[in-house]
């Protein structure tokens, strides 16, 4: 038994944006065969990695290696 909503429909890119912009929940939908929840998780991971890379660039890799 899953705690998530069952997959209702596979959305296209613009359909997903349309639902999101209208304030409707996109939980339970898929985009390109992947649940929207996982797209959000991938986005969070990429955001963290990009922030870490910016900090490394600002501080300098040589200072972090010490």
Secondary structure, 3 states (H helix, E strand, C coil): CCCCCCCCCEECHHHHHHHHHCCCCCCCCEECCEEHHHHHHHHHHHHHHHHHHHHHHHHCHHHHHC
